[in-house]
């Protein structure tokens, strides 16, 4: 089947029900998207499909064929994604960093849908788990990115 990932069409060999995460990581070698829980609970595997954040660990690869998939490797090609990454660096958000690609993907999706989120909007949208507890830094970085 063919997938459009980060603007490029790629042919992949996978069973239709293979989780998108494994195709991204194992077949395409894009390892920035992380495996966390495998149950769509933590958000470490968040990617965008047609601009919407999804949990790639439970998304069958055949359900996204023909749709635009964006991973963390290409997020800075988007001006909003670039601002988010710059804010993450400026606020030194990561501790261990494992969940941060999913956090950046979630924040970028939020700001593309709502460029001026309130604190409540940020709390509602930023539901990915962070084992290091950097939630205050994450919220501060989202606010910084929203300010431009």
C-alpha positions in Angstrom: 0.0 0.0 0.0 1.0 3.6 -0.4 1.3 6.1 2.5 1.9 9.8 2.3 4.3 10.6 5.1 5.8 14.0 5.7 4.9 15.0 2.1 6.4 11.9 0.4 4.6 8.9 -1.0 6.1 5.7 0.3 5.2 2.1 -0.5 5.0 -0.1 2.5 4.6 -3.8 2.9 2.3 -4.4 5.9 -0.8 -6.3 6.9 -3.8 -3.9 6.8 -4.4 -4.1 10.5 -0.7 -3.4 11.4 -0.6 -0.4 13.7 0.6 2.7 11.9 3.3 3.2 14.7 5.1 0.0 13.7 5.1 0.9 10.0 6.4 4.4 10.8 9.2 3.1 13.1 10.1 -0.3 11.8 9.5 -0.1 8.1 10.2 3.6 7.4 12.8 4.1 10.1 11.2 7.3 11.5 11.9 6.6 15.1 10.9 10.0 16.6 7.4 8.7 17.2 7.6 6.7 20.3 5.8 3.6 21.7 4.5 4.2 25.1 1.5 2.1 26.2 0.1 0.5 23.1 -3.4 1.4 24.3 -3.8 5.0 23.1 -3.7 6.2 26.7 -0.3 8.0 26.9 0.1 9.9 23.6 3.8 9.2 23.0 2.8 7.9 19.6 0.9 11.0 18.5 1.1 11.9 14.8 -1.1 14.0 12.6 -3.4 12.6 10.0 -4.8 15.2 7.7 -3.9 17.7 10.5 -5.6 15.9 13.3 -3.7 14.3 16.2 -4.1 10.6 16.4 -2.7 7.8 18.4 -0.7 5.7 15.9 -0.3 2.7 18.2 -3.9 1.7 17.6 -4.5 3.1 14.1 -4.6 0.4 11.5 -2.3 1.4 8.6 -4.9 0.7 6.0 -7.2 3.3 7.6 -4.8 6.1 6.7 -3.8 5.1 3.2 -4.3 8.1 1.0 -4.3 10.6 3.9 -1.5 13.1 4.8 0.5 11.7 7.7 2.9 14.0 9.6 5.4 12.8 12.1 7.7 14.7 14.5 10.5 14.5 11.9 8.6 17.0 9.7 6.8 19.1 12.2 9.2 22.1 11.9 8.3 22.4 8.2 5.0 23.8 9.5 5.4 27.4 10.8 3.2 26.5 13.9 5.2 23.4 14.5 8.4 25.4 14.3 7.2 27.9 16.9 6.2 25.0 19.2 9.6 23.4 18.9 11.3 26.8 19.5 9.1 27.3 22.6 10.0 23.8 23.9 13.7 24.6 23.6 13.3 28.1 25.1 11.4 26.8 28.1 13.6 23.7 28.4 10.5 21.5 28.6 11.9 18.0 28.4 13.5 16.1 31.2 13.8 12.5 29.9 12.3 13.6 26.7 10.6 10.3 25.8 7.0 11.7 25.5 8.0 15.0 24.0 7.5 14.2 20.4 3.9 13.3 21.2 3.6 16.5 23.3 4.9 18.7 20.5 2.5 17.0 18.0 -0.5 17.6 20.4 0.5 21.2 21.0 0.9 21.9 17.3 -2.5 20.5 16.5 -4.0 22.6 19.3 -2.4 25.8 18.1 -3.4 25.1 14.5 -7.0 24.7 15.6 -7.0 27.4 18.2 -4.2 30.0 17.8 -5.0 31.8 21.1 -5.9 29.1 23.6 -6.9 29.9 27.1 -5.3 27.9 30.0 -8.4 25.8 30.1 -8.1 25.1 26.3 -4.5 24.0 26.9 -5.4 21.8 29.8 -8.2 20.2 27.7 -6.0 19.6 24.7 -2.7 18.6 26.3 -3.7 15.2 27.7 -0.7 13.2 26.8 1.1 11.7 29.8 4.5 12.8 30.9 6.2 10.5 33.4 8.6 13.3 34.5 5.7 15.6 35.3 6.7 18.5 33.1 3.1 19.7 32.7 3.7 23.2 33.9 6.6 23.6 31.5 4.5 22.1 28.7 1.7 24.6 29.4 4.1 27.5 29.5 5.7 26.5 26.2 2.3 26.2 24.6 1.5 29.8 25.8 4.9 31.0 24.5 4.2 29.4 21.1 0.7 31.0 21.0 2.2 34.4 21.6 4.4 33.9 18.5 
